């Protein structure tokens, strides 16, 4: 009897803990993976990736992001300039044929920082990004949704993306620092 009760209690505790945890699939129609880079040292050029996916594991009871795994299709880069996009996919930049994916795997969240591994151009680096938890809601169609924001800066040269061109007035055509702005909305998996 004691053994049966212990098993029941363990099952109940594990089951109730999972009631508060949710797995959310990133909704690409209501999410954005954007970036900005200096052009000619004087202005920011904005871009985004049109094709991406991700899974978010969120503990609703503790309001804690437990897991975030994202994949970005490099071929979907979009800076609103076809010639520039073609160059960004070329071997001297992202080399999209050889390295078609950018990935992010969350290690932990501490306060307003998200720490994880960013893999781009075949190189994996630890990154710390600003993290914003925008909360949970139930949409008008009965779906539970979560909103998260990640932002920060990386140096593209750290990932082996080193192409540049000196400009006559001094400086270079493309800045090294890339500003990231990622807004994710996830739908609870059923």
Secondary structure, 3 states (H helix, E strand, C coil): CHHHHHHHHHHHHHHHHHHCEEEEEECHHHCEEEEEEEECCCEEEEEEECCEEEEEEEECCCCEEEEEEEEEEHHHEECCCHHHHHHHHCCCCCCCCCCCEEEEEEEEEECCEEEEEEEECCEEEEEEEEEEEEEEEECCCCCEEEEEEEEEEEEHHHHCCCCCCECCCCCECEEEEEEEEEEEEEEECC
